Amino acid sequence: MSTATPLSLEADRSPGESDAHRRLRALLEQGLPITSQPWATLAEQVGMTEEEVMACVRRWQAEGMIKRLGLVVRHRRLGLQANAMVVWNVPDERVALMGHRLAREAAVTLCYRRPRRLPDWPYNLFCMIHGARRERVLAELAAIVERLGLDDLEHRVLFSTHAYRQCGGRYAREGAA
Amino acid sequence: MNLDDLDGVDRHLINRLQDGLPLEERPYAAVAEELGIAEDDLLGRLARLREGGMLSRFGPMYHAERLGGGLTLAALAVPEADFDRVTEAVNAFPEVAHNYRREHELNMWFVLATEAAGRVAEVLDEIESATGLPVFNMPKEEEFHVRLHLPI
Protein backbone atom coordinates (compact mmCIF):
# COMPACT_ATOMS: atom_id res chain seq x y z
CA MET A 1 0.00 0.00 0.00
CA SER A 2 1.54 3.29 -1.02
CA THR A 3 -0.92 6.09 -0.53
CA ALA A 4 0.40 9.54 0.26
CA THR A 5 4.04 10.50 0.02
CA PRO A 6 5.67 9.73 3.36
CA LEU A 7 6.27 12.81 5.48
CA SER A 8 9.75 14.05 4.75
CA LEU A 9 10.58 14.18 8.45
CA GLU A 10 9.73 10.53 8.80
CA ALA A 11 11.84 9.67 5.80
CA ASP A 12 14.78 11.72 7.03
CA ARG A 13 14.62 10.21 10.45
CA SER A 14 14.72 6.56 9.43
CA PRO A 15 16.06 6.32 5.92
CA GLY A 16 16.24 2.53 6.06
CA GLU A 17 12.73 2.05 7.31
CA SER A 18 10.21 0.54 4.91
CA ASP A 19 6.56 1.47 4.61
CA ALA A 20 5.63 -1.82 6.26
CA HIS A 21 7.84 -1.00 9.23
CA ARG A 22 6.31 2.43 9.57
CA ARG A 23 2.83 0.93 9.44
CA LEU A 24 3.81 -1.63 12.05
CA ARG A 25 5.08 1.07 14.37
CA ALA A 26 1.93 3.14 13.97
CA LEU A 27 -0.27 0.10 14.60
CA LEU A 28 1.73 -0.94 17.65
CA GLU A 29 1.21 2.48 19.13
CA GLN A 30 -2.46 1.77 19.41
CA GLY A 31 -1.54 -1.17 21.58
CA LEU A 32 -0.72 -4.81 21.16
CA PRO A 33 -3.66 -6.81 19.74
CA ILE A 34 -5.35 -8.94 22.37
CA THR A 35 -5.34 -12.14 20.34
CA SER A 36 -3.68 -15.48 20.91
CA GLN A 37 -0.92 -14.66 18.40
CA PRO A 38 -0.70 -10.86 18.46
CA TRP A 39 2.40 -10.72 16.24
CA ALA A 40 0.66 -12.80 13.57
CA THR A 41 -2.36 -10.47 13.81
CA LEU A 42 -0.11 -7.46 13.23
CA ALA A 43 1.78 -9.26 10.46
CA GLU A 44 -1.42 -9.82 8.54
CA GLN A 45 -2.33 -6.15 8.84
CA VAL A 46 1.00 -4.82 7.57
CA GLY A 47 1.87 -7.50 5.01
CA MET A 48 4.81 -9.07 6.80
CA THR A 49 5.30 -12.52 8.27
CA GLU A 50 4.95 -13.20 11.99
CA GLU A 51 8.71 -13.90 12.16
CA GLU A 52 9.50 -10.60 10.45
CA VAL A 53 7.30 -8.67 12.86
CA MET A 54 8.89 -10.33 15.88
CA ALA A 55 12.39 -9.75 14.50
CA CYS A 56 11.55 -6.11 13.92
CA VAL A 57 10.21 -5.62 17.46
CA ARG A 58 13.21 -7.47 18.87
CA ARG A 59 15.51 -5.10 16.98
CA TRP A 60 13.59 -2.04 18.18
CA GLN A 61 13.94 -3.32 21.73
CA ALA A 62 17.68 -3.92 21.27
CA GLU A 63 18.10 -0.43 19.83
CA GLY A 64 16.19 1.04 22.75
CA MET A 65 13.36 2.50 20.66
CA ILE A 66 10.93 0.28 22.50
CA LYS A 67 11.69 0.31 26.20
CA ARG A 68 9.49 -2.66 27.04
CA LEU A 69 6.22 -4.38 26.21
CA GLY A 70 3.78 -4.02 28.97
CA LEU A 71 0.99 -2.15 30.54
CA VAL A 72 0.45 1.24 32.10
CA VAL A 73 -2.49 1.57 34.43
CA ARG A 74 -4.84 4.49 34.60
CA HIS A 75 -4.04 5.02 38.23
CA ARG A 76 -7.04 7.09 39.20
CA ARG A 77 -9.42 4.49 37.84
CA LEU A 78 -7.54 1.87 39.80
CA GLY A 79 -8.07 3.67 43.05
CA LEU A 80 -4.67 5.35 43.29
CA GLN A 81 -6.26 8.73 43.74
CA ALA A 82 -3.32 10.48 45.32
CA ASN A 83 -0.67 11.43 42.84
CA ALA A 84 2.11 13.58 44.21
CA MET A 85 4.87 15.22 42.25
CA VAL A 86 7.60 15.82 44.82
CA VAL A 87 10.15 18.40 43.72
CA TRP A 88 13.49 19.02 45.36
CA ASN A 89 16.05 21.80 45.24
CA VAL A 90 19.30 19.83 45.30
CA PRO A 91 22.77 21.37 44.95
CA ASP A 92 23.99 20.48 41.47
CA GLU A 93 26.89 18.40 42.76
CA ARG A 94 24.52 16.16 44.74
CA VAL A 95 21.65 15.83 42.30
CA ALA A 96 22.82 12.68 40.45
CA LEU A 97 23.45 10.82 43.70
CA MET A 98 20.11 11.93 45.15
CA GLY A 99 18.30 10.96 41.94
CA HIS A 100 19.70 7.45 42.03
CA ARG A 101 18.87 7.04 45.70
CA LEU A 102 15.29 8.31 45.32
CA ALA A 103 14.72 6.09 42.26
CA ARG A 104 15.59 3.03 44.34
CA GLU A 105 12.73 3.75 46.75
CA ALA A 106 9.79 1.43 46.10
CA ALA A 107 7.23 4.24 46.38
CA VAL A 108 8.91 6.36 43.71
CA THR A 109 7.52 5.65 40.24
CA LEU A 110 9.41 8.26 38.19
CA CYS A 111 12.50 10.30 38.92
CA TYR A 112 14.00 12.96 36.66
CA ARG A 113 16.46 15.81 36.81
CA ARG A 114 14.97 18.92 35.17
CA PRO A 115 16.17 22.52 34.82
CA ARG A 116 15.41 25.15 37.46
CA ARG A 117 13.40 28.14 36.25
CA LEU A 118 14.63 30.88 38.54
CA PRO A 119 13.38 32.89 40.28
CA ASP A 120 9.97 31.21 40.16
CA TRP A 121 11.03 27.59 40.28
CA PRO A 122 14.16 26.52 42.18
CA TYR A 123 13.52 22.76 42.01
CA ASN A 124 15.73 20.52 39.87
CA LEU A 125 14.81 16.97 40.90
CA PHE A 126 11.32 15.60 40.34
CA CYS A 127 9.83 12.34 41.52
CA MET A 128 6.34 10.85 41.53
CA ILE A 129 4.71 8.99 44.40
CA HIS A 130 1.29 7.38 43.94
CA GLY A 131 -0.99 6.04 46.61
CA ALA A 132 -4.57 5.36 47.56
CA ARG A 133 -4.74 8.37 49.90
CA ARG A 134 -2.80 11.54 50.52
CA GLU A 135 -1.93 10.56 54.09
CA ARG A 136 -0.30 7.40 52.79
CA VAL A 137 1.71 9.31 50.21
CA LEU A 138 2.85 11.84 52.81
CA ALA A 139 3.80 9.04 55.21
CA GLU A 140 5.84 7.39 52.44
CA LEU A 141 7.54 10.68 51.74
CA ALA A 142 8.32 11.26 55.42
CA ALA A 143 9.84 7.79 55.62
CA ILE A 144 11.98 8.47 52.55
CA VAL A 145 13.16 11.81 53.92
CA GLU A 146 14.19 10.13 57.13
CA ARG A 147 15.78 7.09 55.51
CA LEU A 148 17.84 9.11 53.04
CA GLY A 149 18.54 12.00 55.44
CA LEU A 150 16.96 14.66 53.24
CA ASP A 151 15.81 17.03 55.99
CA ASP A 152 18.12 19.75 54.74
CA LEU A 153 16.73 19.72 51.18
CA GLU A 154 14.05 22.24 50.27
CA HIS A 155 11.16 20.36 48.71
CA ARG A 156 7.49 20.74 47.80
CA VAL A 157 4.68 18.27 47.32
CA LEU A 158 2.34 19.03 44.41
CA PHE A 159 -0.70 16.79 44.59
CA SER A 160 -2.81 16.59 41.47
CA THR A 161 -6.46 17.46 41.83
CA HIS A 162 -7.67 16.70 38.29
CA ALA A 163 -6.43 14.71 35.33
CA TYR A 164 -7.62 16.51 32.23
CA ARG A 165 -5.95 14.10 29.92
CA GLN A 166 -4.05 10.89 30.46
CA CYS A 167 -3.18 9.01 27.33
CA GLY A 168 -0.03 7.53 25.92
CA GLY A 169 2.26 9.73 23.90
CA ARG A 170 1.84 9.30 20.18
CA TYR A 171 5.11 9.38 18.35
CA ALA A 172 4.09 8.06 14.97
CA ARG A 173 0.78 9.05 13.52
CA GLU A 174 -1.45 6.99 11.32
CA GLY A 175 -1.02 9.67 8.68
CA ALA A 176 2.70 9.09 8.62
CA ALA A 177 2.28 5.41 7.91
CA MET B 1 -15.59 0.18 35.59
CA ASN B 2 -13.59 0.83 38.74
CA LEU B 3 -11.37 -0.96 41.20
CA ASP B 4 -14.31 -2.74 42.84
CA ASP B 5 -15.09 -4.48 39.55
CA LEU B 6 -11.71 -6.23 39.58
CA ASP B 7 -11.33 -9.61 41.14
CA GLY B 8 -8.13 -11.11 42.50
CA VAL B 9 -7.17 -12.59 39.14
CA ASP B 10 -7.58 -9.21 37.38
CA ARG B 11 -5.28 -7.66 39.95
CA HIS B 12 -2.68 -10.37 39.56
CA LEU B 13 -2.88 -9.93 35.81
CA ILE B 14 -2.39 -6.15 35.97
CA ASN B 15 0.48 -6.50 38.40
CA ARG B 16 2.10 -9.18 36.29
CA LEU B 17 1.79 -7.25 33.01
CA GLN B 18 3.33 -4.14 34.53
CA ASP B 19 6.52 -6.19 34.58
CA GLY B 20 6.30 -6.71 30.84
CA LEU B 21 5.24 -9.26 28.29
CA PRO B 22 7.62 -11.81 26.75
CA LEU B 23 8.38 -11.49 23.03
CA GLU B 24 7.03 -14.88 22.03
CA GLU B 25 4.55 -16.15 19.46
CA ARG B 26 1.91 -16.63 22.14
CA PRO B 27 2.87 -14.20 24.90
CA TYR B 28 -0.53 -14.29 26.59
CA ALA B 29 -0.46 -18.07 26.84
CA ALA B 30 2.91 -17.81 28.61
CA VAL B 31 1.57 -15.30 31.15
CA ALA B 32 -1.68 -17.25 31.59
CA GLU B 33 0.33 -20.33 32.47
CA GLU B 34 2.29 -18.37 35.08
CA LEU B 35 -0.96 -17.15 36.62
CA GLY B 36 -2.59 -20.57 36.44
CA ILE B 37 -5.47 -19.50 34.22
CA ALA B 38 -6.51 -20.36 30.66
CA GLU B 39 -5.28 -18.21 27.78
CA ASP B 40 -8.87 -17.46 26.71
CA ASP B 41 -9.68 -16.33 30.22
CA LEU B 42 -6.69 -13.97 30.19
CA LEU B 43 -7.58 -12.55 26.77
CA GLY B 44 -11.15 -11.92 27.89
CA ARG B 45 -10.04 -10.18 31.08
CA LEU B 46 -7.51 -8.02 29.29
CA ALA B 47 -10.02 -6.95 26.65
CA ARG B 48 -12.51 -6.08 29.38
CA LEU B 49 -9.92 -4.02 31.30
CA ARG B 50 -8.94 -2.14 28.17
CA GLU B 51 -12.54 -1.48 27.13
CA GLY B 52 -13.37 -0.48 30.70
CA GLY B 53 -10.75 2.28 30.50
CA MET B 54 -8.57 0.82 33.24
CA LEU B 55 -5.42 0.83 31.14
CA SER B 56 -3.82 3.95 29.79
CA ARG B 57 -1.43 2.01 27.58
CA PHE B 58 -1.00 -1.57 26.63
CA GLY B 59 1.79 -2.73 24.36
CA PRO B 60 5.14 -1.23 23.50
CA MET B 61 6.50 1.67 25.51
CA TYR B 62 8.47 3.81 23.14
CA HIS B 63 11.57 5.78 23.88
CA ALA B 64 10.47 9.06 22.31
CA GLU B 65 13.91 10.57 21.89
CA ARG B 66 15.33 7.50 20.16
CA LEU B 67 12.42 7.58 17.74
CA GLY B 68 13.47 11.10 16.87
CA GLY B 69 10.51 12.50 18.75
CA GLY B 70 10.34 15.20 21.37
CA LEU B 71 9.11 15.01 24.92
CA THR B 72 8.87 17.59 27.65
CA LEU B 73 7.08 18.56 30.83
CA ALA B 74 5.77 22.10 30.98
CA ALA B 75 3.76 24.18 33.42
CA LEU B 76 1.51 27.22 33.44
CA ALA B 77 0.32 29.52 36.22
CA VAL B 78 -3.34 29.80 35.28
CA PRO B 79 -5.61 32.38 36.91
CA GLU B 80 -8.54 30.58 38.55
CA ALA B 81 -11.16 32.39 36.48
CA ASP B 82 -9.43 31.31 33.28
CA PHE B 83 -8.93 27.68 34.14
CA ASP B 84 -11.57 26.14 31.87
CA ARG B 85 -10.61 28.26 28.89
CA VAL B 86 -6.91 27.46 29.28
CA THR B 87 -7.57 23.75 29.80
CA GLU B 88 -9.51 23.66 26.58
CA ALA B 89 -6.85 25.61 24.70
CA VAL B 90 -4.02 23.37 25.92
CA ASN B 91 -5.87 20.10 25.40
CA ALA B 92 -6.74 21.15 21.85
CA PHE B 93 -3.12 20.31 20.93
CA PRO B 94 -2.88 16.64 19.96
CA GLU B 95 0.72 16.66 21.23
CA VAL B 96 -0.50 17.05 24.83
CA ALA B 97 -0.30 13.53 26.25
CA HIS B 98 -1.07 14.28 29.92
CA ASN B 99 -2.46 17.32 31.62
CA TYR B 100 -2.81 17.56 35.37
CA ARG B 101 -4.00 20.27 37.69
CA ARG B 102 -1.69 20.54 40.69
CA GLU B 103 -1.71 22.47 43.93
CA HIS B 104 0.85 25.20 43.38
CA GLU B 105 1.06 28.63 41.81
CA LEU B 106 2.14 26.69 38.71
CA ASN B 107 -1.16 24.84 38.65
CA MET B 108 -1.30 23.24 35.20
CA TRP B 109 1.30 20.61 34.30
CA PHE B 110 1.31 18.91 30.95
CA VAL B 111 3.49 16.51 28.99
CA LEU B 112 4.10 17.11 25.30
CA ALA B 113 5.04 14.22 23.03
CA THR B 114 5.84 15.23 19.48
CA GLU B 115 6.72 13.22 16.42
CA ALA B 116 9.71 15.40 15.58
CA ALA B 117 12.00 16.79 18.27
CA GLY B 118 11.92 20.31 16.82
CA ARG B 119 8.16 20.46 17.17
CA VAL B 120 8.32 20.80 20.98
CA ALA B 121 9.48 24.42 20.86
CA GLU B 122 6.88 25.26 18.22
CA VAL B 123 4.02 23.76 20.21
CA LEU B 124 5.16 25.58 23.36
CA ASP B 125 5.14 28.87 21.40
CA GLU B 126 1.70 28.08 20.05
CA ILE B 127 0.45 27.31 23.57
CA GLU B 128 1.81 30.64 24.79
CA SER B 129 -0.04 32.40 21.98
CA ALA B 130 -3.25 30.44 22.51
CA THR B 131 -3.34 30.97 26.28
CA GLY B 132 -1.58 34.31 26.64
CA LEU B 133 0.47 32.79 29.49
CA PRO B 134 4.22 32.16 29.77
CA VAL B 135 5.11 28.48 29.57
CA PHE B 136 7.67 27.02 31.98
CA ASN B 137 9.45 24.36 29.96
CA MET B 138 11.19 21.69 32.04
CA PRO B 139 12.53 18.96 29.76
CA LYS B 140 14.23 16.07 31.47
CA GLU B 141 17.99 16.39 31.78
CA GLU B 142 18.59 13.00 33.31
CA GLU B 143 16.38 10.01 34.05
CA PHE B 144 16.94 7.93 37.15
CA HIS B 145 15.52 4.50 36.44
CA VAL B 146 12.89 3.09 38.69
CA ARG B 147 11.10 -0.21 38.62
CA LEU B 148 7.79 0.91 37.16
CA HIS B 149 5.27 -0.99 39.14
CA LEU B 150 2.18 0.10 41.00
CA PRO B 151 0.87 -2.79 43.04
CA ILE B 152 -2.92 -2.71 43.17
Boltz contact constraints between the chains, C-beta under 6 A:
constraints:
  - contact:
      token1: [A, 9]
      token2: [B, 116]
      max_distance: 6.0
  - contact:
      token1: [A, 13]
      token2: [B, 68]
      max_distance: 6.0
  - contact:
      token1: [A, 28]
      token2: [B, 59]
      max_distance: 6.0
  - contact:
      token1: [A, 28]
      token2: [B, 60]
      max_distance: 6.0
  - contact:
      token1: [A, 31]
      token2: [B, 58]
      max_distance: 6.0
  - contact:
      token1: [A, 31]
      token2: [B, 59]
      max_distance: 6.0
  - contact:
      token1: [A, 32]
      token2: [B, 59]
      max_distance: 6.0
  - contact:
      token1: [A, 34]
      token2: [B, 43]
      max_distance: 6.0
  - contact:
      token1: [A, 34]
      token2: [B, 46]
      max_distance: 6.0
  - contact:
      token1: [A, 34]
      token2: [B, 47]
      max_distance: 6.0
  - contact:
      token1: [A, 36]
      token2: [B, 26]
      max_distance: 6.0
  - contact:
      token1: [A, 37]
      token2: [B, 25]
      max_distance: 6.0
  - contact:
      token1: [A, 37]
      token2: [B, 26]
      max_distance: 6.0
  - contact:
      token1: [A, 58]
      token2: [B, 23]
      max_distance: 6.0
  - contact:
      token1: [A, 64]
      token2: [B, 63]
      max_distance: 6.0
  - contact:
      token1: [A, 64]
      token2: [B, 66]
      max_distance: 6.0
  - contact:
      token1: [A, 65]
      token2: [B, 63]
      max_distance: 6.0
  - contact:
      token1: [A, 65]
      token2: [B, 66]
      max_distance: 6.0
  - contact:
      token1: [A, 65]
      token2: [B, 67]
      max_distance: 6.0
  - contact:
      token1: [A, 66]
      token2: [B, 60]
      max_distance: 6.0
  - contact:
      token1: [A, 66]
      token2: [B, 62]
      max_distance: 6.0
  - contact:
      token1: [A, 67]
      token2: [B, 61]
      max_distance: 6.0
  - contact:
      token1: [A, 67]
      token2: [B, 63]
      max_distance: 6.0
  - contact:
      token1: [A, 68]
      token2: [B, 20]
      max_distance: 6.0
  - contact:
      token1: [A, 68]
      token2: [B, 61]
      max_distance: 6.0
  - contact:
      token1: [A, 69]
      token2: [B, 20]
      max_distance: 6.0
  - contact:
      token1: [A, 69]
      token2: [B, 21]
      max_distance: 6.0
  - contact:
      token1: [A, 69]
      token2: [B, 60]
      max_distance: 6.0
  - contact:
      token1: [A, 70]
      token2: [B, 17]
      max_distance: 6.0
  - contact:
      token1: [A, 70]
      token2: [B, 20]
      max_distance: 6.0
  - contact:
      token1: [A, 70]
      token2: [B, 21]
      max_distance: 6.0
  - contact:
      token1: [A, 71]
      token2: [B, 17]
      max_distance: 6.0
  - contact:
      token1: [A, 71]
      token2: [B, 18]
      max_distance: 6.0
  - contact:
      token1: [A, 71]
      token2: [B, 55]
      max_distance: 6.0
  - contact:
      token1: [A, 71]
      token2: [B, 58]
      max_distance: 6.0
  - contact:
      token1: [A, 72]
      token2: [B, 56]
      max_distance: 6.0
  - contact:
      token1: [A, 72]
      token2: [B, 57]
      max_distance: 6.0
  - contact:
      token1: [A, 74]
      token2: [B, 54]
      max_distance: 6.0
  - contact:
      token1: [A, 74]
      token2: [B, 56]
      max_distance: 6.0
  - contact:
      token1: [A, 77]
      token2: [B, 54]
      max_distance: 6.0
  - contact:
      token1: [A, 78]
      token2: [B, 3]
      max_distance: 6.0
  - contact:
      token1: [A, 78]
      token2: [B, 152]
      max_distance: 6.0
  - contact:
      token1: [A, 79]
      token2: [B, 3]
      max_distance: 6.0
  - contact:
      token1: [A, 99]
      token2: [B, 144]
      max_distance: 6.0
  - contact:
      token1: [A, 100]
      token2: [B, 144]
      max_distance: 6.0
  - contact:
      token1: [A, 103]
      token2: [B, 144]
      max_distance: 6.0
  - contact:
      token1: [A, 103]
      token2: [B, 146]
      max_distance: 6.0
  - contact:
      token1: [A, 108]
      token2: [B, 146]
      max_distance: 6.0
  - contact:
      token1: [A, 111]
      token2: [B, 144]
      max_distance: 6.0
  - contact:
      token1: [A, 111]
      token2: [B, 146]
      max_distance: 6.0
  - contact:
      token1: [A, 112]
      token2: [B, 140]
      max_distance: 6.0
  - contact:
      token1: [A, 112]
      token2: [B, 143]
      max_distance: 6.0
  - contact:
      token1: [A, 113]
      token2: [B, 141]
      max_distance: 6.0
  - contact:
      token1: [A, 113]
      token2: [B, 142]
      max_distance: 6.0
  - contact:
      token1: [A, 114]
      token2: [B, 138]
      max_distance: 6.0
  - contact:
      token1: [A, 114]
      token2: [B, 140]
      max_distance: 6.0
  - contact:
      token1: [A, 115]
      token2: [B, 138]
      max_distance: 6.0
  - contact:
      token1: [A, 117]
      token2: [B, 136]
      max_distance: 6.0
  - contact:
      token1: [A, 130]
      token2: [B, 150]
      max_distance: 6.0
  - contact:
      token1: [A, 158]
      token2: [B, 102]
      max_distance: 6.0
  - contact:
      token1: [A, 158]
      token2: [B, 103]
      max_distance: 6.0
  - contact:
      token1: [A, 158]
      token2: [B, 104]
      max_distance: 6.0
  - contact:
      token1: [A, 159]
      token2: [B, 103]
      max_distance: 6.0
  - contact:
      token1: [A, 160]
      token2: [B, 100]
      max_distance: 6.0
  - contact:
      token1: [A, 160]
      token2: [B, 102]
      max_distance: 6.0
  - contact:
      token1: [A, 161]
      token2: [B, 101]
      max_distance: 6.0
  - contact:
      token1: [A, 162]
      token2: [B, 101]
      max_distance: 6.0
  - contact:
      token1: [A, 163]
      token2: [B, 100]
      max_distance: 6.0
  - contact:
      token1: [A, 164]
      token2: [B, 87]
      max_distance: 6.0
  - contact:
      token1: [A, 164]
      token2: [B, 91]
      max_distance: 6.0
  - contact:
      token1: [A, 164]
      token2: [B, 99]
      max_distance: 6.0
  - contact:
      token1: [A, 165]
      token2: [B, 91]
      max_distance: 6.0
  - contact:
      token1: [A, 165]
      token2: [B, 99]
      max_distance: 6.0
  - contact:
      token1: [A, 166]
      token2: [B, 56]
      max_distance: 6.0
  - contact:
      token1: [A, 166]
      token2: [B, 98]
      max_distance: 6.0
  - contact:
      token1: [A, 167]
      token2: [B, 97]
      max_distance: 6.0
  - contact:
      token1: [A, 168]
      token2: [B, 57]
      max_distance: 6.0
  - contact:
      token1: [A, 169]
      token2: [B, 97]
      max_distance: 6.0
  - contact:
      token1: [A, 169]
      token2: [B, 113]
      max_distance: 6.0
  - contact:
      token1: [A, 171]
      token2: [B, 62]
      max_distance: 6.0
  - contact:
      token1: [A, 171]
      token2: [B, 64]
      max_distance: 6.0
  - contact:
      token1: [A, 171]
      token2: [B, 67]
      max_distance: 6.0
  - contact:
      token1: [A, 171]
      token2: [B, 69]
      max_distance: 6.0
  - contact:
      token1: [A, 171]
      token2: [B, 115]
      max_distance: 6.0
